[in-house]
């Protein structure tokens, strides 16, 4: 990570253009990002991990899906974080959830459970 493990410093190093969204995935620690409104952290959804191989790719694909849907950076991060976490519950590609499955989980969680993770 830019020669050192300091996610917050990495955000500053990654920013190259005004208004740019920058972020760092932190595995089981979640997602740290700055969308020019300050640094924010989305904790990872706790799951029973079986296989983390490909979780980063799943995160980035889900984030890109959120961008294509026109969601805020925070909601893209939340959606991607939950999608990646769920994908770790099975071996290989079989664990990758559909967008509908992730959306359903996000809708079913109570406000209290999602309070730290919810972004509009």
matplotlib code that plots the C-alpha trace (Angstrom):
import matplotlib.pyplot as plt

x = [0.0, 2.1, 5.1, 3.6, 0.5, -1.2, -4.7, -5.5, -2.2, -2.8, -6.0, -4.1, -1.5, -4.1, -6.0, -4.9, -7.9, -10.4, -13.7, -12.1, -13.4, -10.5, -10.7, -8.8, -10.3, -9.2, -10.5, -12.1, -11.8, -14.1, -13.6, -12.0, -12.8, -12.9, -15.4, -14.2, -16.6, -14.1, -12.8, -15.4, -15.2, -17.7, -17.1, -17.1, -20.2, -19.1, -19.5, -18.2, -15.3, -14.6, -12.7, -11.5, -10.0, -11.5, -13.2, -11.4, -12.6, -16.1, -15.9, -14.7, -17.3, -20.1, -18.8, -18.8, -22.4, -23.3, -21.6, -23.6, -26.8, -26.0, -25.6, -23.6, -20.0, -21.0, -23.8, -21.6, -19.1, -21.7, -23.1, -19.7, -18.5, -21.5, -21.3, -17.6, -18.2, -21.1, -18.9, -16.4, -19.0, -18.4, -15.6, -14.9, -17.5, -20.3, -20.4, -20.9, -24.4, -26.7, -27.5, -31.0, -29.7, -27.5, -30.3, -32.6, -30.1, -29.6, -33.4, -33.9, -31.3, -32.6, -31.7, -29.7, -27.7, -26.9, -26.5, -22.7, -22.8, -25.8, -25.0, -27.5]
y = [0.0, 2.8, 1.4, 1.3, 0.2, 3.4, 3.5, 7.1, 8.3, 6.3, 8.2, 11.4, 9.8, 8.4, 11.7, 13.2, 15.3, 17.6, 15.8, 12.4, 9.5, 7.5, 4.4, 1.5, -1.9, -3.3, -6.9, -7.9, -4.3, -2.9, 0.0, 3.4, 6.2, 9.9, 11.4, 15.0, 15.2, 13.7, 10.3, 7.7, 4.0, 1.3, -1.8, -5.2, -7.4, -10.2, -13.6, -17.2, -17.1, -20.1, -18.5, -15.0, -15.6, -13.1, -11.0, -7.9, -8.4, -8.9, -5.7, -3.7, -5.2, -4.5, -0.9, -0.4, -1.7, 0.9, 3.7, 2.6, 2.7, 6.3, 5.6, 7.8, 6.8, 5.7, 3.5, 2.0, 1.2, -0.3, -2.4, -3.6, -4.3, -6.5, -8.2, -9.1, -10.3, -12.6, -14.0, -15.3, -17.7, -20.4, -21.7, -19.9, -18.2, -20.1, -17.7, -14.5, -13.2, -11.5, -7.8, -8.8, -11.0, -8.1, -5.6, -7.9, -8.4, -4.6, -4.0, -6.8, -5.6, -3.5, 0.2, -0.5, -3.3, -1.1, 2.2, 2.4, 1.2, 3.0, 5.9, 7.9]
z = [0.0, -1.3, 0.5, 4.0, 5.9, 6.7, 5.0, 6.0, 4.6, 1.5, 0.8, 0.6, -1.7, -4.0, -4.5, -7.8, -8.9, -7.1, -6.4, -6.9, -4.6, -3.2, -1.1, 0.4, 1.1, 4.5, 4.3, 7.6, 8.7, 6.0, 3.6, 4.2, 1.7, 1.1, -1.3, -0.5, 2.4, 4.7, 5.5, 6.3, 7.3, 6.5, 8.7, 7.2, 7.6, 9.9, 8.2, 8.6, 6.2, 4.0, 1.1, 0.6, -2.8, -5.2, -2.6, -3.8, -7.3, -6.1, -4.1, -7.1, -9.4, -6.9, -6.4, -10.2, -10.3, -7.7, -9.7, -12.8, -10.7, -9.7, -6.0, -3.7, -2.9, 0.6, -0.6, -3.3, -0.6, 1.6, -1.2, -2.3, 1.2, 1.9, -1.5, -0.9, 2.6, 1.5, -1.3, 1.3, 2.7, 0.1, -2.1, -5.4, -7.5, -6.0, -3.0, -5.1, -4.3, -6.8, -6.5, -5.5, -2.6, -1.4, -1.7, 0.2, 3.0, 3.3, 3.4, 6.0, 8.5, 11.2, 11.5, 14.6, 13.0, 10.0, 11.8, 11.4, 7.8, 6.3, 3.9, 1.8]

ax = plt.figure().add_subplot(projection="3d")
ax.plot(x, y, z, "-o")
ax.set_aspect("equal")
plt.show()
